[in-house]
Amino acid sequence: MKSQKKKLGALLGLLAVLGAVIVSAAAGSTAKLENLEISIEGGITPKVLPKKGKAPITLKVEGKIKTDDGSHVPVLKTVNLQFDKNGELNTTGLPSCQPSKLQSTLTAQAKKVCASSLIGTGKVSAEIAFPEQKPFNASGPLLIFNGPKKGANRTLVFHVYAHVPAPTTFVTEALIKKIHGKYGTEAQIKIPTIVSGQGSLTSFQATLHKTWTYKGKKESLLLAGCPSGQLVAHGEFLFATGAKLSGNISKPCTGK
């Protein structure tokens, strides 16, 4: 059971960084290498953004990882993503949730324990293929919380209560870093080999939105601007098989 917890927990970390990258996406994107394919659909509202400065947005994102022949999806090992400097994750004055508070909680309990830190909801699914057993799917509701800072870096905390096949709570963190240049934020995750490489993320969906008041000023979790008419991102995905998917995303936006 511990191996299953680590598996889905690590894979949820991937969801965090994918969600961050798709802040810049207004339509779908697909990366493919031989038999393996990752497809992502993302949308933000409003779609018209300021040319100068940034405005609050709501993000919706969903994705699938599959193989062309329906074979078991290989295990993802590492992820390195950067997203546009004109997109921003803002947590100024936002309460944080300690991961320890979420351990062994049901979905409703987690929402209650860290209600002020909840920034997103969704669903995550994985295919589990144990030796000499028919593969089965495991899924559950996803909660995303603002996590405690680690030095100068921010974290996001993910909670899923799922049946795998026994009822189990999964809690994991993702580290978010600021960088300079074309991309403003970087997210890196190393995903360990779990259950001898038999468990794989297959789909996810999430909506991120949060507003709050801090020192008399209204704050918003996600902000974006459109000074050049497009938003960009870059990602690399390394799988246990040695397969490596990478590419750039460039999406048009409307500046006002």
N, C-alpha and C positions, 0 to 999 in steps of 0.2 A: 504493500500500500504506500510506503514511503517513496518508492521509486515512481509510482504513478503521480504522487503529489508533486515531486520534483519535475516530472515531465510536463505536466500541464502548466505548472507554475512558470517554468522557464519559457514555455511557448507563449504564455500570456505577456511575458516581457516583450516578445516580438510585437505583439499587438500594440503595445505602447508606442514603440518607435514608428511603426507603420502609421499609426494615427497621427503622429506628429508630422510626418512627411506629407500626408495627404491634406494638411492644412492648405497647401498650395494647389490642390487639384480641384478642377471644376468638372472633370469628365473622367472616363475610364482610362486605364493604362495596363498593358500586358507585357510581361517579360517571359521569354521562352528560350529553352536550351534543350535540344533533342526531344526527349519524352516528357520533360518537366515544364510546367507553366504556372506562373503566378499572375493572377488578374486582380485588379483593384478598381473599385468604383468609389469616387468621392464627390462630395458637393458641399458648397458653403453658401450661406445666406447672411446678408444680402450679397448679390453678385456684383453690384457696382460699388467700387471702393475708392477712397480718396487718392489723388495723385501725390498729395503731400500729407504726411502723417499716416495714422492707422485708425481703423474703425472696428468696433466689436463685430464678431462673426460667430455663427454656429456651424459646427462641422459634423457631417455625417459621412461615415466611411464603412465600406464592407469589402471583403476580399476572399479569394479562394486559391488554394494551392492544390494542383492535381497533376495526374499523369495522363497522357493521351490514350494509353491502353488500359487504364483503370487499375493498374498495379499499385501497390502500397507506396504512398508518398515517402521519399527519403527524409531522414531527420535533418533539420536545419541546425547548423553548428554555430555560426557567427553572423552577425548583422552589423553593418556600418552605414549609417544614413546621415545625410546633411540636407537641410531644407532652407528655403529662401530667407534672406535677411529681412525681407519686407513682411514676413509673417512672424508673429510673436506669441509666446506662451507667457502670460502675465499672472503672477501669484502674489502681487503686492498686498499685504495685509490679509491674505486668505488663510484661514486656520488649516493646520496640517493634521494628518491622521497617522499615528504610530502603527506600523504593521502588526505589532504584538497585540493591539486591541482587537484585531480582526480574526485572529487565530480561532479556529473551531466555532465560528459563528455562522448562522444561517443568513440568507440574503437579507431578510427583514431585520435581523439583529444587527448586521453590519451597517445597514442604512441608518439605524437608530444610534449606534455607537459613534459614528463619525458623520452625522448628517450635515454639519456645516462645511465639511471637507469634500463632499461628493461633487464631482465635476463631470461625470459621464456614466452612461449605462449602455448595455448591449448584450451580446451573446457570443460565445466562443465554442467551437467544435473541434474534435480531434478523432482520428482513426487509430485504434489500438489493435495491433496484430501480434498476439503472443504466438510462440511456436506451437504448431500442431493444433491451432484453434482458428476458427473462422473470425476474421477481423470484425470489430464492432465499433460503433461510434459512441462517443461520450460528449455531452454538451451541457451547458448550464448558463444561467444569467451572469453577465459581467457587470461589475461595479468598478469605477475608476475614481480614486481619491487623490487629492493633493497630499504628497508625502513630505516628511521632514527633510530639511537641507542636509547635504553631506559636504561640508566645507562650503565652497562657493557654488556648488552645483545643486540643482533641484532634483527631486525625485517624484515619480508617480507610483501609486500603490494600486495593485489590481487584486480584486477578490472575485472568486467564482465558487459557487456551491453546486457540485455536480455529482452524478452517479457514475462511478467508474470501475466496476459496477456498483460498489457500495457507496452510500452518501459520504462525500468528502469535501472539505473546505480547502481551497487553494489560495495562497497569498504570496505575491511576489512584488518586487520593485523594479523600476527602470530609472537609469541615471540620465539626466539631460544636461548637456554642456553648451555654453556659449562659445562661438568661434568667430573669426574675423574673415572678411573677404566676401566672395560671391554668396556664400551661405552663412547664415547667422547662428544656426543651432546644429549641434551634432549629437547623435544618440548611438551608443555602441553597446552591444550585448553579446556575451559569449554564452552559448547554450550548450550545456553538457550532454554527453551521450547518455540517454536514459532508457532503462529496460532493454539493454543491449541493442538499442536503435530501433525498437519496435513501435514506438509511439510517435505520431506525426500530426502537427496542426493541419487542418483541412479547410476551415473557414472561420471568419469572424465578422462581426458588425458592431458598430458603436456610434453613439451620438455624444458629442462633447459641447457643453454650454454651461456657463456659470456667471452670474453677476452678484456683486455684493458691494457694500459701502464701507469705506475705510477712511477715517479722519474726515468725514463729511463729503467724500468724493466717491462717485459711483465707479466701480472697477468691473472689468470684463476679463474672463479667462483667456479668450483667443482674440487677437487683433491682427489685422492685415491691411496693407496698402497696395496700390497699383500704380507706381510712378512710370513704369516702362511698357505697360500693356501686356506683361506676362510675368508669371511666377515660375520658379525653377526648383528642382530638387535632384538629388543623386543618391543612389542606393547600391549596396553590394550585399548579396546573400550567398553564403558558403554552406554547402550541404555535406553530410558525412560521406557521401559517395565520391566527393571531389568535384561535383558539379558546382559551378559558380555563375550566378546570374547577377548582372550589373547593368546600369543604364542611367540615363538622364531623363527627367520629366520636365517638359516645358508646356505650360498651360496659359492660354490667353485670359486676360482680365480686362475689365472696363474701368478706366480711371475717370474721376470727375473733379 
